[in-house]
Amino acid sequence: MRYVSLDLETSGSNPARHQILELAAVVEDSRHPLPLNELPAFRRVVRHPEYAGTAGAIALNARLFAELARKEPNPELCTPAELLPQLRDFLLLQGFRPDKNDCLSVTMAGKNIGVFDLGFLKELPGWGALVRAEPAMLDPAAFYLNWRKDARLPSMSICKARAGLEREVAHEALADALDVVRLLRPFYELPVYKQVPAPEALQVPEAPREA
């Protein structure tokens, strides 16, 4: 299976008010996994005329604002209108093919991609016409959930710790997209459904009848 691990860094959490600052995507083929540093990768920082955001998000992404402020040419810099066309061109080069409506529909993976990243992607010019996500998405949290102890889906940091990786999260789009691949790879050889006991082992024994 081929999927695209995608991550965003944004100026806040509200897609209607805040902006994408950075987008990165890596293409993974679970049948033929490459070393992480050889995976086809796409990264862009996004220049807006003005920026609106929260203090926390702006502080977290200070490195991006420094990159955006530089005067020298930057091949990884684009505008919001250029972002999806460039992502589409990258995906076409990786062998993804458009559907009958000429839209690339891809399986996407990411931590909280369905509840966070997708909302920002839908605000971009060309979403749904140039590129769109398949309805089913891969979130590593479901693979690292402790059903008996967790009150909510685990964070990226907890997922990494449970996978035996360093717990720190980079909050850099490309590094985080690669971390999602790292978290999913252990399940290629032993998918979750093969870890489930046989049906008879799942049957709950009947309570003894009272005399």
QUILIN-V744221 format. One record per residue. N is the residue number from 1. RES is the residue in three letters. SS is DSSP state (H for helix, E for strand, C for the rest). PHI is phi in whole degrees, -180 to 180 (NA if undefined). Layout:
n->N res->RES ss->SS phi->PHI
n->N res->RES ss->SS phi->PHI
This chain:
n->1 res->MET ss->C phi->NA
n->2 res->ARG ss->E phi->-104
n->3 res->TYR ss->E phi->-142
n->4 res->VAL ss->E phi->-114
n->5 res->SER ss->E phi->-87
n->6 res->LEU ss->E phi->-126
n->7 res->ASP ss->E phi->-141
n->8 res->LEU ss->E phi->-121
n->9 res->GLU ss->E phi->-117
n->10 res->THR ss->E phi->-131
n->11 res->SER ss->C phi->-87
n->12 res->GLY ss->C phi->173
n->13 res->SER ss->C phi->-108
n->14 res->ASN ss->C phi->-104
n->15 res->PRO ss->C phi->-61
n->16 res->ALA ss->C phi->-76
n->17 res->ARG ss->C phi->-118
n->18 res->HIS ss->C phi->-103
n->19 res->GLN ss->C phi->-131
n->20 res->ILE ss->E phi->-74
n->21 res->LEU ss->E phi->-101
n->22 res->GLU ss->E phi->-151
n->23 res->LEU ss->E phi->-132
n->24 res->ALA ss->E phi->-135
n->25 res->ALA ss->E phi->-144
n->26 res->VAL ss->E phi->-127
n->27 res->VAL ss->E phi->-99
n->28 res->GLU ss->E phi->-122
n->29 res->ASP ss->E phi->-117
n->30 res->SER ss->C phi->-67
n->31 res->ARG ss->C phi->-81
n->32 res->HIS ss->C phi->-139
n->33 res->PRO ss->C phi->-66
n->34 res->LEU ss->C phi->-98
n->35 res->PRO ss->C phi->-54
n->36 res->LEU ss->H phi->-55
n->37 res->ASN ss->H phi->-76
n->38 res->GLU ss->H phi->-107
n->39 res->LEU ss->C phi->-67
n->40 res->PRO ss->C phi->-59
n->41 res->ALA ss->E phi->-131
n->42 res->PHE ss->E phi->-133
n->43 res->ARG ss->E phi->-144
n->44 res->ARG ss->E phi->-140
n->45 res->VAL ss->E phi->-102
n->46 res->VAL ss->E phi->-115
n->47 res->ARG ss->E phi->-95
n->48 res->HIS ss->C phi->-113
n->49 res->PRO ss->C phi->-60
n->50 res->GLU ss->C phi->-143
n->51 res->TYR ss->C phi->-121
n->52 res->ALA ss->C phi->-124
n->53 res->GLY ss->C phi->-170
n->54 res->THR ss->C phi->-94
n->55 res->ALA ss->H phi->-60
n->56 res->GLY ss->H phi->-63
n->57 res->ALA ss->H phi->-68
n->58 res->ILE ss->H phi->-66
n->59 res->ALA ss->H phi->-64
n->60 res->LEU ss->H phi->-62
n->61 res->ASN ss->C phi->-108
n->62 res->ALA ss->H phi->-57
n->63 res->ARG ss->H phi->-62
n->64 res->LEU ss->H phi->-70
n->65 res->PHE ss->H phi->-65
n->66 res->ALA ss->H phi->-65
n->67 res->GLU ss->H phi->-66
n->68 res->LEU ss->H phi->-67
n->69 res->ALA ss->H phi->-83
n->70 res->ARG ss->C phi->-68
n->71 res->LYS ss->C phi->-92
n->72 res->GLU ss->C phi->-69
n->73 res->PRO ss->C phi->-59
n->74 res->ASN ss->C phi->-134
n->75 res->PRO ss->C phi->-66
n->76 res->GLU ss->C phi->-97
n->77 res->LEU ss->E phi->-100
n->78 res->CYS ss->E phi->-152
n->79 res->THR ss->E phi->-95
n->80 res->PRO ss->H phi->-57
n->81 res->ALA ss->H phi->-69
n->82 res->GLU ss->H phi->-89
n->83 res->LEU ss->H phi->-64
n->84 res->LEU ss->H phi->-70
n->85 res->PRO ss->H phi->-58
n->86 res->GLN ss->H phi->-71
n->87 res->LEU ss->H phi->-63
n->88 res->ARG ss->H phi->-62
n->89 res->ASP ss->H phi->-59
n->90 res->PHE ss->H phi->-61
n->91 res->LEU ss->H phi->-67
n->92 res->LEU ss->H phi->-62
n->93 res->LEU ss->H phi->-64
n->94 res->GLN ss->C phi->-88
n->95 res->GLY ss->C phi->96
n->96 res->PHE ss->C phi->-72
n->97 res->ARG ss->C phi->-120
n->98 res->PRO ss->C phi->-71
n->99 res->ASP ss->C phi->-83
n->100 res->LYS ss->C phi->-65
n->101 res->ASN ss->C phi->-96
n->102 res->ASP ss->C phi->67
n->103 res->CYS ss->C phi->-110
n->104 res->LEU ss->E phi->-84
n->105 res->SER ss->E phi->-110
n->106 res->VAL ss->E phi->-125
n->107 res->THR ss->C phi->-78
n->108 res->MET ss->E phi->-112
n->109 res->ALA ss->E phi->-128
n->110 res->GLY ss->C phi->169
n->111 res->LYS ss->C phi->-75
n->112 res->ASN ss->C phi->64
n->113 res->ILE ss->H phi->-63
n->114 res->GLY ss->H phi->-73
n->115 res->VAL ss->H phi->-104
n->116 res->PHE ss->H phi->-123
n->117 res->ASP ss->H phi->-59
n->118 res->LEU ss->H phi->-60
n->119 res->GLY ss->H phi->-61
n->120 res->PHE ss->H phi->-73
n->121 res->LEU ss->H phi->-61
n->122 res->LYS ss->C phi->-66
n->123 res->GLU ss->C phi->-83
n->124 res->LEU ss->C phi->-80
n->125 res->PRO ss->C phi->-60
n->126 res->GLY ss->C phi->100
n->127 res->TRP ss->E phi->-65
n->128 res->GLY ss->C phi->89
n->129 res->ALA ss->C phi->-110
n->130 res->LEU ss->C phi->-93
n->131 res->VAL ss->E phi->-142
n->132 res->ARG ss->E phi->-151
n->133 res->ALA ss->E phi->-95
n->134 res->GLU ss->C phi->-60
n->135 res->PRO ss->C phi->-58
n->136 res->ALA ss->C phi->-88
n->137 res->MET ss->C phi->-120
n->138 res->LEU ss->E phi->-102
n->139 res->ASP ss->C phi->-120
n->140 res->PRO ss->H phi->-61
n->141 res->ALA ss->H phi->-57
n->142 res->ALA ss->H phi->-66
n->143 res->PHE ss->H phi->-83
n->144 res->TYR ss->C phi->-116
n->145 res->LEU ss->C phi->-74
n->146 res->ASN ss->C phi->-96
n->147 res->TRP ss->C phi->-65
n->148 res->ARG ss->C phi->-90
n->149 res->LYS ss->C phi->-115
n->150 res->ASP ss->C phi->-77
n->151 res->ALA ss->C phi->-92
n->152 res->ARG ss->C phi->-151
n->153 res->LEU ss->C phi->-62
n->154 res->PRO ss->C phi->-68
n->155 res->SER ss->C phi->-72
n->156 res->MET ss->H phi->-59
n->157 res->SER ss->H phi->-61
n->158 res->ILE ss->H phi->-68
n->159 res->CYS ss->H phi->-57
n->160 res->LYS ss->H phi->-65
n->161 res->ALA ss->H phi->-63
n->162 res->ARG ss->H phi->-69
n->163 res->ALA ss->C phi->-86
n->164 res->GLY ss->C phi->82
n->165 res->LEU ss->C phi->-100
n->166 res->GLU ss->C phi->-61
n->167 res->ARG ss->C phi->-78
n->168 res->GLU ss->C phi->-63
n->169 res->VAL ss->C phi->-103
n->170 res->ALA ss->C phi->-70
n->171 res->HIS ss->C phi->57
n->172 res->GLU ss->C phi->-124
n->173 res->ALA ss->H phi->-57
n->174 res->LEU ss->H phi->-68
n->175 res->ALA ss->H phi->-62
n->176 res->ASP ss->H phi->-71
n->177 res->ALA ss->H phi->-65
n->178 res->LEU ss->H phi->-69
n->179 res->ASP ss->H phi->-62
n->180 res->VAL ss->H phi->-63
n->181 res->VAL ss->H phi->-62
n->182 res->ARG ss->H phi->-59
n->183 res->LEU ss->H phi->-74
n->184 res->LEU ss->H phi->-85
n->185 res->ARG ss->H phi->-58
n->186 res->PRO ss->H phi->-59
n->187 res->PHE ss->H phi->-98
n->188 res->TYR ss->H phi->-67
n->189 res->GLU ss->H phi->-81
n->190 res->LEU ss->C phi->-128
n->191 res->PRO ss->C phi->-58
n->192 res->VAL ss->H phi->-56
n->193 res->TYR ss->H phi->-66
n->194 res->LYS ss->H phi->-81
n->195 res->GLN ss->H phi->-89
n->196 res->VAL ss->C phi->-80
n->197 res->PRO ss->C phi->-61
n->198 res->ALA ss->C phi->-59
n->199 res->PRO ss->H phi->-52
n->200 res->GLU ss->H phi->-66
n->201 res->ALA ss->H phi->-75
n->202 res->LEU ss->H phi->-91
n->203 res->GLN ss->C phi->-70
n->204 res->VAL ss->C phi->-83
n->205 res->PRO ss->C phi->-64
n->206 res->GLU ss->C phi->-71
n->207 res->ALA ss->C phi->-68
n->208 res->PRO ss->C phi->-62
n->209 res->ARG ss->C phi->-78
n->210 res->GLU ss->C phi->-73
n->211 res->ALA ss->C phi->-71
